[in-house]
Amino acid sequence: MNNFELKNPTKIIFGKDTIKQLETEIPKNAKVLLLYGGGSIKKNGIYDQVKKALANVEVVEFGGIPANPEYATLMEALHVIKEESITFLLAVGGGSVIDGTKFLSAAAVFEGETPWDILTNNIKTEKGMPFGTVLTLPATGSEMNSGAVITRRETKEKLAMGGPGLFPVFSILDPQVIASIPQRQLQNGLMDSFTHVLEQYMTYPVQGLLQDRFAESILQTIIEIAPKVLKDPTDYDAAANFMWSCTMALNGLIQKGVPGDWAVHAMGHELTALFGIDHARTLAIITPSHYKYNFEAKKEKLAQYGERVWKIKEGSKEDRAYAAIEKTVAFFHKLGIDTKLSDYTDDYKGTAEEIAKRFTDRGWLGLGEHKNLSPNKVKEIVKMAY
């Protein structure tokens, strides 16, 4: 097992009717910027719950943060933070709203001229403006980690950022919110969380026995509850396990002491930037090709995954490993998610070359757990995903 450090300061408030606890979690005398997305929270009752809990707090609102948090929109919010002398941020939404809030947390204290430099120069935020979250869409785990991904439409870029100063102070997780989430977003959340686990698990063995079993238990839970959540989002037990699985998939715990991949995300982000495809669906596009291309390097863990998660007992190690990939693709399809780029766009020719060029230009010359996936190898993986 590799050396590691673990610190996660986020307070989790989980369960039914917990949104009202905002009243005691927001710092006294804070001036709060309430951030949300397209307005669905005003239709499903969450907005009213939040406003009631904040009745005695000075609140300024900023809505309209899009599904891939857009830099230009966030710069408008940053202007509000400066003009209104905001002291605390509150994200009410899914991963996109929370990621956008993390960018604002960093940008609000950034001393450089252009906040986009935080992303292009990979500047870690050691201390940002404090913020909390009310999770309305389980998927990304952003409610309990310190990372974020921001999109810039004008340049068709989607880049990651983070730092120890970007953990939420608190996050409120009420599984009852799942009842109002559209099917497509439920599918995306299940897909996203499942792949988050795979990125930290599907590498090579380092005798991280407990981490492996943590990861496998999350995968097994998602497989078990997925049909229940999709069939009946009001099933509280299924919803609660779904929400907590998404959080546990990317709160830092299962990645400690083991290697991580994240090449699937790197390639997937480019598909979102280029075509506007939902983030979760880009992961479904890239994952099978990535595992097949890197089969020899990943076959030990693929076989273990096949045996422990999918109960594949027959055949050689190679047979079990390949069967595990096929089971994974079948699961994605069962969620209602297509797994080829051509399922989403007819304009896919040249995509592999464009992504390889972007990675070369950025100096991303060695992705994956072995840091050996060159832009040329990335090109081949993306082509396999057509």
FENRARA-V226060 format. One record per backbone hydrogen bond with DSSP energy under -0.5 kcal/mol. NH is the residue of the N-H (numbers start at 0). CO is the residue of the C=O. E is the energy in kcal/mol with one decimal. If there is no record, write none. Layout:
nh-><NH | NH>
co-><CO | CO>
e-><E | E>
This chain:
nh-><1 | 10 | 11 | 12 | 13 | 14 | 17 | 20 | 21 | 22 | 23 | 24 | 24 | 25 | 29 | 31 | 31 | 32 | 33 | 33 | 34 | 34 | 35 | 41 | 42 | 43 | 46 | 48 | 49 | 50 | 51 | 52 | 53 | 54 | 56 | 57 | 58 | 59 | 61 | 63 | 64 | 65 | 68 | 70 | 73 | 74 | 75 | 76 | 77 | 78 | 79 | 80 | 81 | 82 | 83 | 84 | 84 | 85 | 86 | 87 | 88 | 89 | 90 | 91 | 91 | 92 | 92 | 97 | 98 | 99 | 100 | 101 | 102 | 103 | 104 | 105 | 106 | 107 | 108 | 109 | 109 | 114 | 116 | 117 | 118 | 119 | 120 | 121 | 122 | 123 | 124 | 125 | 127 | 128 | 131 | 132 | 133 | 134 | 135 | 136 | 143 | 144 | 147 | 149 | 150 | 151 | 154 | 155 | 155 | 156 | 158 | 160 | 162 | 164 | 165 | 166 | 168 | 169 | 170 | 171 | 172 | 172 | 173 | 173 | 174 | 176 | 177 | 178 | 179 | 180 | 185 | 186 | 187 | 188 | 189 | 190 | 191 | 192 | 193 | 194 | 195 | 196 | 197 | 198 | 199 | 199 | 200 | 201 | 202 | 208 | 211 | 212 | 213 | 214 | 215 | 216 | 217 | 218 | 219 | 220 | 221 | 222 | 223 | 224 | 225 | 226 | 228 | 229 | 230 | 231 | 234 | 235 | 238 | 239 | 240 | 241 | 242 | 243 | 244 | 245 | 246 | 247 | 248 | 249 | 249 | 250 | 255 | 255 | 257 | 260 | 265 | 266 | 267 | 268 | 269 | 270 | 271 | 272 | 273 | 274 | 275 | 276 | 281 | 282 | 283 | 284 | 285 | 286 | 287 | 288 | 289 | 290 | 291 | 292 | 293 | 294 | 297 | 298 | 301 | 302 | 303 | 304 | 305 | 306 | 307 | 308 | 309 | 311 | 312 | 319 | 320 | 321 | 322 | 323 | 324 | 325 | 326 | 327 | 328 | 329 | 330 | 331 | 332 | 333 | 334 | 335 | 335 | 336 | 340 | 342 | 343 | 344 | 350 | 353 | 354 | 355 | 356 | 357 | 358 | 359 | 360 | 361 | 362 | 362 | 363 | 364 | 366 | 367 | 370 | 371 | 372 | 373 | 377 | 378 | 379 | 380 | 381 | 382 | 383 | 384 | 384 | 385>
co-><256 | 168 | 9 | 170 | 11 | 172 | 14 | 17 | 18 | 19 | 20 | 20 | 21 | 21 | 26 | 29 | 57 | 87 | 31 | 59 | 32 | 89 | 61 | 38 | 39 | 39 | 40 | 44 | 45 | 46 | 47 | 48 | 49 | 51 | 53 | 29 | 56 | 31 | 33 | 36 | 35 | 63 | 66 | 150 | 69 | 70 | 71 | 72 | 73 | 74 | 75 | 76 | 77 | 78 | 79 | 80 | 81 | 80 | 30 | 30 | 129 | 32 | 131 | 34 | 89 | 90 | 133 | 93 | 94 | 95 | 96 | 97 | 98 | 99 | 100 | 101 | 102 | 103 | 105 | 105 | 106 | 112 | 113 | 114 | 115 | 115 | 116 | 118 | 117 | 121 | 161 | 123 | 164 | 104 | 88 | 169 | 90 | 171 | 92 | 92 | 140 | 141 | 160 | 158 | 68 | 156 | 151 | 151 | 152 | 151 | 149 | 147 | 145 | 124 | 162 | 163 | 130 | 130 | 10 | 132 | 12 | 170 | 134 | 171 | 172 | 173 | 174 | 175 | 176 | 177 | 181 | 182 | 183 | 184 | 185 | 186 | 187 | 188 | 189 | 190 | 191 | 192 | 193 | 194 | 195 | 196 | 196 | 197 | 200 | 206 | 207 | 208 | 209 | 210 | 211 | 212 | 213 | 214 | 215 | 216 | 217 | 218 | 219 | 220 | 221 | 222 | 224 | 225 | 226 | 227 | 231 | 233 | 234 | 235 | 236 | 237 | 238 | 239 | 240 | 241 | 242 | 243 | 244 | 245 | 246 | 247 | 251 | 252 | 254 | 198 | 261 | 262 | 263 | 264 | 265 | 266 | 267 | 268 | 269 | 270 | 271 | 270 | 277 | 278 | 279 | 280 | 281 | 282 | 283 | 284 | 285 | 286 | 287 | 288 | 289 | 291 | 293 | 294 | 297 | 298 | 299 | 300 | 301 | 302 | 303 | 304 | 304 | 305 | 310 | 315 | 316 | 317 | 318 | 319 | 320 | 321 | 322 | 323 | 324 | 325 | 326 | 327 | 328 | 329 | 330 | 331 | 332 | 331 | 384 | 339 | 340 | 340 | 347 | 349 | 350 | 351 | 352 | 353 | 354 | 355 | 356 | 357 | 358 | 359 | 358 | 362 | 372 | 260 | 367 | 366 | 366 | 371 | 373 | 374 | 375 | 376 | 377 | 378 | 379 | 380 | 381 | 382>
e-><-2.6 | -1.8 | -0.5 | -2.7 | -0.6 | -2.9 | -1.0 | -1.9 | -2.0 | -1.3 | -1.1 | -1.1 | -0.5 | -2.2 | -1.6 | -0.6 | -2.7 | -2.3 | -0.7 | -3.3 | -0.6 | -3.1 | -1.7 | -1.7 | -1.4 | -1.6 | -2.7 | -1.7 | -2.5 | -2.9 | -2.2 | -1.9 | -1.5 | -1.3 | -2.2 | -0.7 | -0.6 | -3.0 | -2.8 | -3.1 | -1.9 | -0.5 | -0.7 | -2.8 | -2.4 | -2.2 | -1.2 | -1.6 | -2.4 | -1.7 | -1.6 | -2.2 | -2.0 | -2.9 | -2.8 | -0.5 | -0.6 | -1.9 | -2.6 | -1.8 | -2.1 | -2.6 | -2.6 | -2.9 | -0.6 | -0.6 | -1.8 | -2.3 | -3.1 | -2.5 | -2.1 | -2.1 | -2.2 | -2.1 | -2.5 | -2.1 | -3.4 | -2.4 | -1.0 | -0.6 | -0.6 | -0.5 | -2.3 | -1.9 | -1.2 | -2.2 | -2.5 | -0.9 | -1.9 | -0.5 | -1.9 | -0.8 | -0.9 | -2.0 | -2.1 | -1.7 | -2.9 | -2.2 | -1.8 | -0.6 | -2.1 | -0.9 | -2.1 | -2.8 | -2.8 | -2.9 | -0.9 | -0.8 | -0.7 | -1.8 | -2.4 | -2.5 | -0.8 | -3.0 | -2.1 | -0.6 | -3.3 | -0.5 | -2.6 | -2.5 | -3.0 | -0.6 | -0.5 | -0.6 | -0.7 | -2.1 | -1.5 | -1.2 | -1.5 | -1.8 | -1.9 | -2.8 | -2.3 | -2.3 | -2.3 | -2.4 | -3.1 | -2.2 | -1.9 | -2.3 | -2.1 | -1.7 | -1.9 | -2.5 | -0.9 | -0.9 | -1.1 | -3.1 | -2.1 | -1.4 | -2.7 | -2.0 | -2.7 | -2.7 | -2.8 | -2.1 | -1.8 | -2.3 | -2.7 | -2.0 | -2.5 | -2.4 | -2.2 | -2.6 | -2.0 | -0.6 | -2.8 | -2.5 | -1.8 | -2.7 | -2.2 | -1.1 | -2.7 | -3.0 | -2.1 | -2.2 | -2.8 | -2.3 | -2.0 | -2.1 | -1.7 | -2.8 | -1.8 | -0.6 | -1.1 | -0.7 | -0.5 | -1.1 | -1.2 | -2.7 | -1.8 | -2.4 | -2.7 | -2.9 | -0.9 | -1.3 | -1.9 | -2.5 | -2.6 | -2.4 | -2.2 | -0.8 | -1.7 | -1.4 | -1.4 | -1.5 | -1.9 | -2.6 | -0.6 | -0.5 | -2.6 | -2.3 | -2.1 | -2.8 | -1.9 | -1.2 | -1.6 | -1.3 | -2.7 | -2.5 | -1.8 | -3.0 | -2.5 | -2.4 | -3.0 | -2.4 | -1.2 | -2.6 | -0.7 | -2.6 | -2.4 | -2.5 | -2.5 | -1.7 | -1.4 | -2.0 | -2.4 | -1.9 | -2.4 | -2.3 | -1.9 | -2.3 | -2.4 | -2.1 | -1.8 | -0.5 | -1.1 | -2.1 | -2.9 | -1.6 | -1.9 | -1.5 | -2.1 | -2.2 | -2.6 | -2.3 | -2.2 | -2.3 | -2.4 | -2.1 | -2.9 | -1.9 | -0.7 | -0.9 | -2.8 | -1.7 | -1.9 | -0.6 | -1.1 | -0.9 | -1.9 | -1.3 | -2.5 | -2.3 | -1.5 | -2.2 | -2.6 | -2.1 | -2.1 | -0.9 | -0.7 | -1.6>
